[in-house]
Amino acid sequence: MKTILVTGGAGFIGSHLYEKLLGEGYSVICLDNFDSYYDPNLKIRNVEEISKKYPGPFTMVTGDIRNRDHLTDLFKRSRIDAVFHLAARAGVRPSIVDPLLYEDVNLRGTLTLLEVCKEFGMKNFFFASSSSVYGENQRVPFSETDLDIQPISPYGATKRAGELLCYSYHHLFGIHIACLRIFTAYGPRQRPEMAIHKFTSLMDQGKEVPMYGDGSSKRDYTYIDDLIDGMMALLQRHKGFEIYNLGESRTTSLKELIRMIEGCLGKKAKILAMDPQPGDVSITYADITKAKRLLNYQPKIGMEEGIKRFVEWYKNRSD
Ligand SMILES: NC(=O)c1ccc[n+]([C@@H]2O[C@H](COP(=O)([O-])OP(=O)(O)OC[C@H]3O[C@@H](n4cnc5c(N)ncnc54)[C@H](O)[C@@H]3O)[C@@H](O)[C@H]2O)c1
């Protein structure tokens, strides 16, 4: 049985990934420091929910990717076949407020983990990058072959820098590495500060929904099950070094998004018009030709269905 290390495994995407890995018969080690970016109890609940469903083989390790000794210990104790590196400080706006923390976790943390992987001869490393690396790219849809991209937030910059570190470790030490440019993931357990979750919660409570800009900004939203299918394909299909866009290759404007949530929730949003936020881009839009070709990636859940599923989860959640 293969053992997979998922860093950041208690979070939104990580918890879906290790649930899927367990379901497919992998043994999973989940490393997470349960940071306070959002309520750690939500992460504890993610882990508890899945542990009930799949009693094993699963090991939860509380620890920090910046702690080299701890990582070394972990790799000494376990034979790990592949690493999905998801642990990070996420979020564009908070990265402008505290860029040094983002640099520390996203960059030093990634480098520390790569160093330990090198030391233990790890051959498969999959890094959660972000569509934020594209910044205000004018060529749509965004392609991995666009080279003159400039992130416009410290968060995006740390993710791009992480990709560059990954390439150097592939080149120097022959590690098979994939960097996944994830386009706004959503679905059950989404981080509470992300737009879909936040808007649903505010509308449900009859509170004002802040709409930044005129509502015309567009995002390529990726339903969590589609994203996880793309990530799982790496285990069978990835070799060498590649960057993959994982999105739906469709865009939805902020106004359309609010309308969809209203429809599923059966409540009207009280819109609070706000100025556009620094660091936010006007569009994200993934060209997924490469992931389709190399990973057989085939996103299936469109926004109407995905928002319906999210709102159902939101209404039935236990808090
Ligand atoms: N959710 C998205 O739409 C999206 C889009 C692009 C990229 N990503 C990337 O995907 C990854 C997962 O995102 P998410 O939405 O699940 O976020 P999340 O915050 O829910 O998950 C990240 C997890 O990492 C953990 N963590 C943070 N710092 C750590 C550290 N120093 N050591 C160990 N664990 C630590 C957190 O406690 C959390 O559980 C992140 O790298 C994020 O940047 C997410």
The ligand as a MOL file (V3000), in Angstrom:
LIG
                    3D

  0  0  0     0  0            999 V3000
M  V30 BEGIN CTAB
M  V30 COUNTS 44 48 0 0 0
M  V30 BEGIN ATOM
M  V30 1 N -8.9840 27.2380 -2.1640 0
M  V30 2 C -8.6000 27.7550 -3.3270 0
M  V30 3 O -9.4260 28.2240 -4.1450 0
M  V30 4 C -7.1500 27.7840 -3.7100 0
M  V30 5 C -6.7930 28.3760 -4.9380 0
M  V30 6 C -5.4560 28.3950 -5.3170 0
M  V30 7 C -4.5070 27.7940 -4.5100 0
M  V30 8 N -4.8720 27.2370 -3.3290 0 CHG=1
M  V30 9 C -3.8290 26.6240 -2.4850 0
M  V30 10 O -4.2550 25.3250 -2.1050 0
M  V30 11 C -3.7740 25.0380 -0.7840 0
M  V30 12 C -4.9430 24.6530 0.1130 0
M  V30 13 O -5.8690 25.7400 0.1600 0
M  V30 14 P -7.1870 25.6830 1.0410 0
M  V30 15 O -8.1830 26.5610 0.4010 0
M  V30 16 O -7.5150 24.2690 1.3450 0 CHG=-1
M  V30 17 O -6.6780 26.4380 2.3610 0
M  V30 18 P -6.7950 26.0350 3.9020 0
M  V30 19 O -6.3460 27.2440 4.6580 0
M  V30 20 O -8.1490 25.4860 4.1800 0
M  V30 21 O -5.7290 24.8710 4.0390 0
M  V30 22 C -4.3650 25.1160 4.2980 0
M  V30 23 C -3.9760 24.2990 5.5040 0
M  V30 24 O -2.5780 24.4930 5.7490 0
M  V30 25 C -2.3820 24.5480 7.1460 0
M  V30 26 N -1.1260 25.2670 7.4040 0
M  V30 27 C -0.9100 26.6000 7.2660 0
M  V30 28 N 0.3580 26.8900 7.6150 0
M  V30 29 C 0.9490 25.7140 7.9570 0
M  V30 30 C 2.2460 25.3810 8.4030 0
M  V30 31 N 3.1730 26.3220 8.5690 0
M  V30 32 N 2.5210 24.0810 8.6670 0
M  V30 33 C 1.5630 23.1250 8.5190 0
M  V30 34 N 0.3110 23.3950 8.1100 0
M  V30 35 C -0.0010 24.6800 7.8280 0
M  V30 36 C -3.6090 25.2630 7.6880 0
M  V30 37 O -3.8390 25.0020 9.0670 0
M  V30 38 C -4.7110 24.7180 6.7760 0
M  V30 39 O -5.3520 23.6100 7.3550 0
M  V30 40 C -3.0160 26.2760 -0.3270 0
M  V30 41 O -1.6610 26.0870 -0.6280 0
M  V30 42 C -3.5910 27.3760 -1.1880 0
M  V30 43 O -2.6830 28.4420 -1.3550 0
M  V30 44 C -6.1700 27.2190 -2.9020 0
M  V30 END ATOM
M  V30 BEGIN BOND
M  V30 1 1 1 2
M  V30 2 2 2 3
M  V30 3 1 2 4
M  V30 4 1 4 5
M  V30 5 2 4 44
M  V30 6 2 5 6
M  V30 7 1 6 7
M  V30 8 2 7 8
M  V30 9 1 8 9
M  V30 10 1 8 44
M  V30 11 1 9 10
M  V30 12 1 9 42
M  V30 13 1 10 11
M  V30 14 1 11 12
M  V30 15 1 11 40
M  V30 16 1 12 13
M  V30 17 1 13 14
M  V30 18 2 14 15
M  V30 19 1 14 16
M  V30 20 1 14 17
M  V30 21 1 17 18
M  V30 22 2 18 19
M  V30 23 1 18 20
M  V30 24 1 18 21
M  V30 25 1 21 22
M  V30 26 1 22 23
M  V30 27 1 23 24
M  V30 28 1 23 38
M  V30 29 1 24 25
M  V30 30 1 25 26
M  V30 31 1 25 36
M  V30 32 1 26 27
M  V30 33 1 26 35
M  V30 34 2 27 28
M  V30 35 1 28 29
M  V30 36 1 29 30
M  V30 37 2 29 35
M  V30 38 1 30 31
M  V30 39 2 30 32
M  V30 40 1 32 33
M  V30 41 2 33 34
M  V30 42 1 34 35
M  V30 43 1 36 37
M  V30 44 1 36 38
M  V30 45 1 38 39
M  V30 46 1 40 41
M  V30 47 1 40 42
M  V30 48 1 42 43
M  V30 END BOND
M  V30 END CTAB
M  END
